[in-house]
Amino acid sequence: MSDLFDLDGSVALVTGGAAGIGFAIAEELTWAGARVAILDASPDAIARAVERFDRAGLDVLPLVGDAADTTALDSAVAAVAGWGGRLDIVVANAGVALDVGPHLETDHAALATMFELHVQGALRLANATFPHLHAAGGGAFIVTSSLAGLRGNRVLGSYGITKAAGAQLVRNLAVQWGPAGIRVNAVAPGVIDTDFAATMTRDPEVAAARLERTPLHRFGTAQEVAGTVVWLASRAGAFVTGQTIVVDGGTLIAD
Ligand SMILES: NC(=O)c1ccc[n+]([C@@H]2O[C@H](COP(=O)([O-])OP(=O)(O)OC[C@H]3O[C@@H](n4cnc5c(N)ncnc54)[C@H](O)[C@@H]3O)[C@@H](O)[C@H]2O)c1
């Protein structure tokens, strides 16, 4: 078998890694050979994730902490680097969607919270991990953005603004870190069947309208997003940087 997607010997950190898309990313990076740490704000989700890793006979470093918080991020990064002896792959995945509605009704506190996590948190994570990625001789920094950051939104407007900022963040970092051999990309999922998207996937009317506009006529799975992250993290993605890869069943390109 080709070793193009092989991550053997690398060490990864995934924020929001205890559930949904982050969990699938952590699991698939592990299957590809990486040693993976997950940072998550929910101790319960972390406990459930550890149980699932244990049942699969996989090793994981579980860390509880807020991915928006500088101190929590700094100590998580130090813990991973100490545990793994290096750091090669970083996935800024933790996210929340707090507002629903048009901008005339913008909840500015919700917008600030999402900005803190999706933008400031990703930047703080980048700052904390850069010395380790550099010391490892290069690596991959990947941000979970969203389709909501690529199209106009009636109901997820503020969330979309913060996700669009994440896509710009990866372009900036890709330019700044390219000379150090560190690649920076984003993955932009459409509707993925996790708890996060339950308001869309579990309401029959909303779901039908959404699927009507999605050429593949189904919602995505967390594993399908994780596959893209494995590609971006591995040698198979070694010439890709500064991109936002859309994983949406074709929703973005449909008329
Ligand atoms: N599910 C979708 O349809 C979809 C679509 C596009 C983008 N996304 C993005 O994908 C990412 C993951 O979404 P998901 O569907 O897996 O969500 P999820 O709610 O299923 O899981 C998110 C995980 O992140 C953790 N988390 C939340 N805030 C955190 C914080 N401040 N610090 C640390 N951990 C935190 C939660 O505890 C949870 O374990 C998010 O960034 C989201 O915006 C999701």
The ligand as a Tripos MOL2 file, in Angstrom:
@<TRIPOS>MOLECULE
LIG
   44    48     1     0     0
SMALL
NO_CHARGES

@<TRIPOS>ATOM
      1 N1        -22.0930   20.0210   12.0100 N.am      1 LIG1
      2 C1        -22.1670   20.8420   10.9880 C.2       1 LIG1
      3 O1        -23.1010   20.8040   10.1650 O.2       1 LIG1
      4 C2        -21.0720   21.8700   10.7620 C.ar      1 LIG1
      5 C3        -21.0710   22.5420    9.5290 C.ar      1 LIG1
      6 C4        -20.0690   23.4690    9.2760 C.ar      1 LIG1
      7 C5        -19.1120   23.7160   10.2290 C.ar      1 LIG1
      8 N2        -19.1570   23.0610   11.4290 N.ar      1 LIG1
      9 C6        -18.0830   23.3720   12.3720 C.3       1 LIG1
     10 O2        -17.4490   22.1730   12.7400 O.3       1 LIG1
     11 C7        -16.9160   22.2800   14.0510 C.3       1 LIG1
     12 C8        -17.3630   21.0990   14.8730 C.3       1 LIG1
     13 O3        -18.7850   21.0540   14.8450 O.3       1 LIG1
     14 P1        -19.5820   19.7520   15.3030 P.3       1 LIG1
     15 O4        -20.7120   19.5970   14.3720 O.co2     1 LIG1
     16 O5        -18.6620   18.6210   15.5240 O.co2     1 LIG1
     17 O6        -20.1310   20.2920   16.7120 O.3       1 LIG1
     18 P2        -20.4900   19.4490   18.0490 P.3       1 LIG1
     19 O7        -21.2970   20.4150   18.8370 O.co2     1 LIG1
     20 O8        -21.0440   18.1280   17.6870 O.co2     1 LIG1
     21 O9        -19.0700   19.2360   18.7390 O.3       1 LIG1
     22 C9        -18.3080   20.3610   19.1240 C.3       1 LIG1
     23 C10       -17.3470   19.9820   20.2330 C.3       1 LIG1
     24 O10       -16.6040   21.1740   20.5500 O.3       1 LIG1
     25 C11       -16.6180   21.3570   21.9500 C.3       1 LIG1
     26 N3        -16.4940   22.7930   22.2630 N.ar      1 LIG1
     27 C12       -17.4250   23.7650   22.0780 C.ar      1 LIG1
     28 N4        -16.9300   24.9370   22.4970 N.ar      1 LIG1
     29 C13       -15.6740   24.6980   22.9360 C.ar      1 LIG1
     30 C14       -14.6560   25.5080   23.4910 C.ar      1 LIG1
     31 N5        -14.8400   26.8260   23.7090 N.pl3     1 LIG1
     32 N6        -13.4730   24.9350   23.8240 N.ar      1 LIG1
     33 C15       -13.2600   23.6070   23.6410 C.ar      1 LIG1
     34 N7        -14.2050   22.7790   23.1290 N.ar      1 LIG1
     35 C16       -15.3850   23.3340   22.7860 C.ar      1 LIG1
     36 C17       -17.9240   20.7680   22.4400 C.3       1 LIG1
     37 O11       -17.8500   20.4260   23.8180 O.3       1 LIG1
     38 C18       -18.0630   19.5470   21.5190 C.3       1 LIG1
     39 O12       -17.4140   18.4160   22.0720 O.3       1 LIG1
     40 C19       -17.3790   23.6410   14.5720 C.3       1 LIG1
     41 O13       -16.3480   24.5800   14.4050 O.3       1 LIG1
     42 C20       -18.5490   23.9930   13.6750 C.3       1 LIG1
     43 O14       -18.7110   25.3880   13.5650 O.3       1 LIG1
     44 C21       -20.1120   22.1460   11.7090 C.ar      1 LIG1
@<TRIPOS>BOND
     1     1     2 1
     2     2     3 2
     3     2     4 1
     4     4     5 ar
     5     4    44 ar
     6     5     6 ar
     7     6     7 ar
     8     7     8 ar
     9     8     9 1
    10     8    44 ar
    11     9    10 1
    12     9    42 1
    13    10    11 1
    14    11    12 1
    15    11    40 1
    16    12    13 1
    17    13    14 1
    18    14    15 2
    19    14    16 1
    20    14    17 1
    21    17    18 1
    22    18    19 2
    23    18    20 1
    24    18    21 1
    25    21    22 1
    26    22    23 1
    27    23    24 1
    28    23    38 1
    29    24    25 1
    30    25    26 1
    31    25    36 1
    32    26    27 ar
    33    26    35 ar
    34    27    28 ar
    35    28    29 ar
    36    29    30 ar
    37    29    35 ar
    38    30    31 1
    39    30    32 ar
    40    32    33 ar
    41    33    34 ar
    42    34    35 ar
    43    36    37 1
    44    36    38 1
    45    38    39 1
    46    40    41 1
    47    40    42 1
    48    42    43 1
@<TRIPOS>SUBSTRUCTURE
     1 LIG1         1 GROUP 0 **** ****
